[in-house]
């Protein structure tokens, strides 16, 4: 019997829609039980939105041109 060269997929206990439901449940539980977590989450969310807006507008007004990129195919793939 030959070994399979392809790696097996992730074998998680939660599959499909169960993982996001569990993640949302954990976040809600932390919001209820840990008030400091609320502030951490809100501050992190605010910083993330600000950084995303800055990157969006920067790339909108100063897009990267093809001639600005030195090595377009660093791995040599075609």
N, C-alpha and C positions, 0 to 999 in steps of 0.2 A: 504494500500500500504506500503510495507516494504522499509526502506531506503537502498540504495545501499552501501554496505560496501567498495566497491572499489572506490578510488578517481578518479575523472575525469582527463583526460589528460590535458596538458597545452592548454589553449585556447588563442593562440597568434593571432595577426592580420596578421602576415606574416607566411606563411607555405611553406614547400617544398624548392624550390630553391630561393625563394624571399629573405629569410633572409641572406644568404651569399652574394647575390648580393648587398643588401642594406649595409651590413657591409663593403664590398670592396669599395663601392661608398663613404661611410663616411670616410674611411681611405684615399682614394684618394683626397677627398675634403679637408681634414685636411692637407695633404701634400702640396696642392696648396696654401691654404690660410694662413697657419701657418708655417713659415719656422722653428721655434724652434721645432715643432712637428717632423720634419724630423730627427733632431739630437737625440731627445729623443727616437724615434722609432729605429734608427740605433744603438744607444748605448744599448738599451734594447735587441735588437735582437742579438747583439754581445755577451752580457753577457749571454743570454740564450743559445747560441750555445756553448760557453766555458763551462758552467755548465753541459750541456748535454754531451759534449765530455768527461769531467772529470768523470761523473757518468758512462758513457758507458765503459770507459777503466778500471775504478775501479772495476766494477762488472764483467768485462771480465777476469781480472787477479785475483780477490779475490771474487769468487762467494760465496753466502750464502749457507751453507750446512744444511741438515735437522737436524743434531745433534746440530747445533748452535741455533736453534729456540726452546725456552723453551715451550711455549704454542702454539701448532700448530692449535688448534681449540678453540679460545677464547670465541666463542659464544656457543660452545657445539653442533654445527650443524654437521650432518654426511652426 
